[in-house]
């Protein structure tokens, strides 16, 4: 997202923590204004947001599951829910044009078919629960205070700059480094969506959701893929002799 926006010569402000690893944008961070703040630091956050006076806000902060390992429930609640509350609160007196919140397909829980925004949500872990709570809070504020907030429920993105612990990146790295490919349940399904398509939609959301305050939109292909099929495709492309 930052790469796409800097290419358009926009004024971009980042909110990053002291310990944030900026490896994805290390070569372009000087084209932005980077503010060091934790979303739990309410007073500092309020001060910074009041200085920026943003027109558009992309809320991408997230604590979650990577490589099957989750942070603590406390961290999940603070980052995924309390952080959102504090950010929306900091914007209360600012006439911003759009707040785009990122949700997660994990909010739905287990479903037997393609997930629809109108379905009831029954998350199966604390991550999904905290993301769902944040989505519903954003919807509440949008509808009761007439704020231009929408939520995009992201399914399984992949592509350049992905976290090395996520499946597709990890498998590619394992193959290139000659490591074994170890999978848990190979028949687990995911809805994979390429990151450039996600960003295209995100940019479209800026102007394309004018009359949809509080709405929730799924961001995926609508088609499931078994993990084993995805891994086999990568293996065949890099080293067909690899055992899984």
VEXDREN-2710 file (C-alpha; in Angstrom, 1 decimal):
% VEXDREN-2710
k/r/px/py/pz
1/UNK/0.0/0.0/0.0
2/UNK/2.7/2.5/0.9
3/UNK/4.5/1.7/-2.3
4/UNK/1.4/2.3/-4.4
5/UNK/0.7/5.6/-2.6
6/UNK/4.2/7.0/-2.7
7/UNK/4.2/6.4/-6.5
8/UNK/1.2/8.8/-6.6
9/UNK/3.2/11.5/-4.8
10/UNK/0.7/11.8/-1.9
11/UNK/1.5/13.1/1.6
12/UNK/1.8/9.9/3.6
13/UNK/2.1/9.6/7.4
14/UNK/3.0/6.3/9.1
15/UNK/2.2/5.3/12.6
16/UNK/4.8/2.7/13.7
17/UNK/6.0/1.3/17.0
18/UNK/9.5/1.7/18.4
19/UNK/10.2/-1.9/17.7
20/UNK/8.5/-2.0/14.3
21/UNK/10.6/-3.8/11.6
22/UNK/10.3/-1.6/8.5
23/UNK/12.1/-4.0/6.2
24/UNK/9.3/-3.9/3.6
25/UNK/9.5/-0.2/3.1
26/UNK/13.1/0.5/4.1
27/UNK/14.0/1.9/0.7
28/UNK/11.0/4.3/0.5
29/UNK/10.3/5.3/4.1
30/UNK/12.1/8.6/3.5
31/UNK/9.3/9.5/1.2
32/UNK/6.9/9.4/4.1
33/UNK/6.6/11.0/7.5
34/UNK/7.1/8.3/10.1
35/UNK/5.6/8.9/13.6
36/UNK/6.7/6.5/16.4
37/UNK/3.7/5.7/18.6
38/UNK/1.9/2.7/20.0
39/UNK/-1.8/2.7/19.6
40/UNK/-2.1/2.2/23.3
41/UNK/-0.4/5.5/24.0
42/UNK/-3.7/7.5/23.9
43/UNK/-2.3/11.0/24.7
44/UNK/0.6/10.7/22.3
45/UNK/-1.7/9.2/19.6
46/UNK/-4.2/12.0/20.0
47/UNK/-1.5/14.6/19.6
48/UNK/0.0/13.1/16.5
49/UNK/-3.3/12.5/14.8
50/UNK/-4.4/16.1/15.5
51/UNK/-1.1/17.3/13.9
52/UNK/-1.6/15.2/10.8
53/UNK/-5.3/16.0/10.2
54/UNK/-5.6/13.0/7.8
55/UNK/-8.0/12.8/5.0
56/UNK/-7.8/9.0/4.7
57/UNK/-6.9/6.4/7.3
58/UNK/-5.8/2.9/6.6
59/UNK/-5.9/0.8/9.8
60/UNK/-3.5/-2.1/9.2
61/UNK/-2.2/-2.7/12.7
62/UNK/-2.6/-6.4/13.6
63/UNK/-1.5/-9.0/16.0
64/UNK/-2.2/-12.6/14.9
65/UNK/-1.2/-16.1/13.9
66/UNK/2.0/-16.7/12.0
67/UNK/3.3/-20.1/11.3
68/UNK/0.7/-21.6/13.6
69/UNK/2.0/-19.5/16.6
70/UNK/-0.1/-16.8/18.2
71/UNK/0.8/-13.9/20.5
72/UNK/-0.9/-13.8/23.9
73/UNK/-4.7/-13.2/24.2
74/UNK/-3.8/-10.0/26.0
75/UNK/-1.7/-8.7/23.0
76/UNK/-4.5/-9.8/20.6
77/UNK/-7.1/-7.8/22.5
78/UNK/-4.9/-4.7/22.9
79/UNK/-3.7/-4.5/19.3
80/UNK/-6.7/-5.7/17.5
81/UNK/-9.4/-4.1/19.5
82/UNK/-8.2/-1.4/22.0
83/UNK/-5.8/0.0/19.4
84/UNK/-8.8/0.5/17.0
85/UNK/-10.9/2.1/19.7
86/UNK/-8.0/4.6/20.5
87/UNK/-7.4/5.4/16.8
88/UNK/-11.1/6.1/16.1
89/UNK/-11.3/8.2/19.3
90/UNK/-8.3/10.2/18.2
91/UNK/-10.1/11.0/14.9
92/UNK/-13.3/12.1/16.6
93/UNK/-13.0/15.8/15.9
94/UNK/-11.4/15.4/12.5
95/UNK/-13.5/15.6/9.3
96/UNK/-11.7/12.7/7.6
97/UNK/-13.1/11.3/4.2
98/UNK/-12.6/7.6/4.8
99/UNK/-11.4/5.2/7.5
100/UNK/-10.6/1.7/6.1
101/UNK/-10.4/-1.0/8.7
102/UNK/-9.0/-4.4/8.0
103/UNK/-10.8/-7.4/9.3
104/UNK/-10.1/-11.1/8.8
105/UNK/-11.8/-14.2/7.4
106/UNK/-11.1/-15.7/10.8
107/UNK/-14.0/-13.7/12.1
108/UNK/-16.4/-16.2/10.5
109/UNK/-15.1/-19.4/12.0
110/UNK/-15.7/-22.8/10.3
111/UNK/-18.1/-22.7/7.3
112/UNK/-19.1/-25.3/4.8
113/UNK/-19.3/-23.0/1.8
114/UNK/-18.1/-19.6/0.6
115/UNK/-18.4/-17.0/3.3
116/UNK/-20.9/-14.2/2.9
117/UNK/-20.9/-10.9/4.8
118/UNK/-24.4/-11.5/6.0
119/UNK/-23.5/-14.8/7.8
120/UNK/-23.3/-15.1/11.5
121/UNK/-19.8/-15.2/12.9
122/UNK/-18.5/-17.9/15.3
123/UNK/-14.7/-17.5/15.5
124/UNK/-12.8/-20.5/16.8
125/UNK/-9.9/-18.7/18.4
126/UNK/-9.0/-15.5/20.2
127/UNK/-7.5/-13.9/17.1
128/UNK/-10.8/-14.2/15.2
129/UNK/-12.8/-13.1/18.2
130/UNK/-10.7/-9.9/18.7
131/UNK/-10.9/-9.1/14.9
132/UNK/-14.7/-9.6/15.0
133/UNK/-15.1/-7.3/18.0
134/UNK/-13.1/-4.6/16.2
135/UNK/-15.2/-5.0/13.1
136/UNK/-18.4/-4.7/15.0
137/UNK/-17.1/-1.7/16.9
138/UNK/-16.1/0.1/13.7
139/UNK/-19.5/-0.7/12.3
140/UNK/-21.2/0.7/15.4
141/UNK/-19.3/4.0/15.3
142/UNK/-19.9/4.4/11.6
143/UNK/-23.7/3.9/11.9
144/UNK/-24.4/5.7/15.2
145/UNK/-22.1/8.7/14.5
146/UNK/-22.3/8.8/10.7
147/UNK/-18.6/8.2/10.2
148/UNK/-17.2/7.1/6.8
149/UNK/-15.8/3.8/8.1
150/UNK/-15.8/0.5/6.2
151/UNK/-14.2/-2.8/7.0
152/UNK/-12.5/-5.1/4.5
153/UNK/-12.4/-8.7/5.7
154/UNK/-9.1/-10.0/4.2
155/UNK/-8.8/-13.7/3.4
156/UNK/-5.3/-15.1/2.6
157/UNK/-3.1/-12.7/0.8
158/UNK/0.2/-13.7/-0.8
159/UNK/2.9/-12.1/-2.8
160/UNK/6.0/-10.0/-2.6
161/UNK/7.0/-8.8/1.0
162/UNK/4.9/-11.5/2.6
163/UNK/5.9/-12.6/6.1
164/UNK/8.4/-15.5/5.9
165/UNK/6.4/-17.6/8.3
166/UNK/3.3/-17.7/6.1
167/UNK/2.7/-20.8/4.0
168/UNK/3.6/-19.7/0.5
169/UNK/6.7/-17.7/1.4
170/UNK/7.9/-20.4/3.8
171/UNK/7.6/-23.1/1.2
172/UNK/9.4/-21.1/-1.4
173/UNK/12.2/-20.3/1.1
174/UNK/12.4/-24.0/2.2
175/UNK/12.8/-25.1/-1.4
176/UNK/15.4/-22.5/-2.3
177/UNK/17.4/-23.4/0.9
178/UNK/17.1/-27.1/0.4
179/UNK/15.1/-27.7/3.6
180/UNK/12.4/-30.3/4.1
181/UNK/8.8/-29.4/3.4
182/UNK/6.7/-30.2/6.5
183/UNK/2.9/-29.7/6.5
184/UNK/0.3/-30.3/9.2
185/UNK/-3.0/-31.0/7.7
186/UNK/-2.5/-30.9/3.9
187/UNK/-6.2/-30.8/3.2
188/UNK/-6.9/-27.5/5.1
189/UNK/-8.4/-25.0/2.6
190/UNK/-7.7/-21.3/2.2
191/UNK/-8.9/-18.6/-0.1
192/UNK/-5.7/-17.1/-1.5
193/UNK/-5.7/-13.7/-3.1
194/UNK/-2.7/-11.9/-4.7
195/UNK/-1.6/-8.8/-2.8
196/UNK/-1.7/-6.5/-5.9
197/UNK/-5.4/-7.4/-6.3
198/UNK/-5.9/-6.5/-2.6
199/UNK/-4.3/-3.1/-3.1
200/UNK/-6.3/-2.4/-6.3
201/UNK/-9.4/-3.0/-4.3
202/UNK/-8.2/-0.9/-1.4
203/UNK/-7.6/2.0/-3.7
204/UNK/-11.0/1.6/-5.2
205/UNK/-12.5/1.5/-1.8
206/UNK/-11.4/5.1/-1.2
207/UNK/-13.9/6.5/-3.6
208/UNK/-16.2/3.6/-4.3
209/UNK/-17.9/3.2/-0.9
210/UNK/-19.2/6.7/-0.4
211/UNK/-22.7/5.6/0.7
212/UNK/-21.6/2.5/2.6
213/UNK/-20.8/3.7/6.1
214/UNK/-20.3/0.7/8.4
215/UNK/-20.4/-1.9/5.7
216/UNK/-18.2/-5.0/5.7
217/UNK/-16.7/-6.4/2.5
218/UNK/-15.0/-9.7/1.9
219/UNK/-11.7/-9.5/0.1
220/UNK/-11.0/-12.9/-1.5
221/UNK/-11.5/-14.8/-4.7
222/UNK/-14.5/-16.8/-3.5
223/UNK/-12.7/-20.1/-4.3
224/UNK/-11.0/-22.5/-1.9
225/UNK/-7.6/-24.1/-2.5
226/UNK/-6.2/-27.1/-0.5
227/UNK/-2.8/-26.4/1.0
228/UNK/-1.4/-29.5/-0.5
229/UNK/-2.4/-28.3/-4.0
230/UNK/-0.8/-24.9/-3.5
231/UNK/2.4/-26.5/-2.2
232/UNK/2.6/-29.0/-5.0
233/UNK/2.3/-26.2/-7.5
234/UNK/5.2/-24.4/-5.9
235/UNK/7.3/-27.6/-5.7
236/UNK/6.7/-28.4/-9.3
237/UNK/7.9/-24.9/-10.2
238/UNK/11.1/-24.9/-8.2
239/UNK/12.2/-28.5/-7.4
240/UNK/9.9/-31.3/-8.4
241/UNK/12.1/-33.9/-6.6
242/UNK/11.3/-32.5/-3.2
243/UNK/9.5/-34.8/-0.8
244/UNK/6.6/-33.3/1.2
END
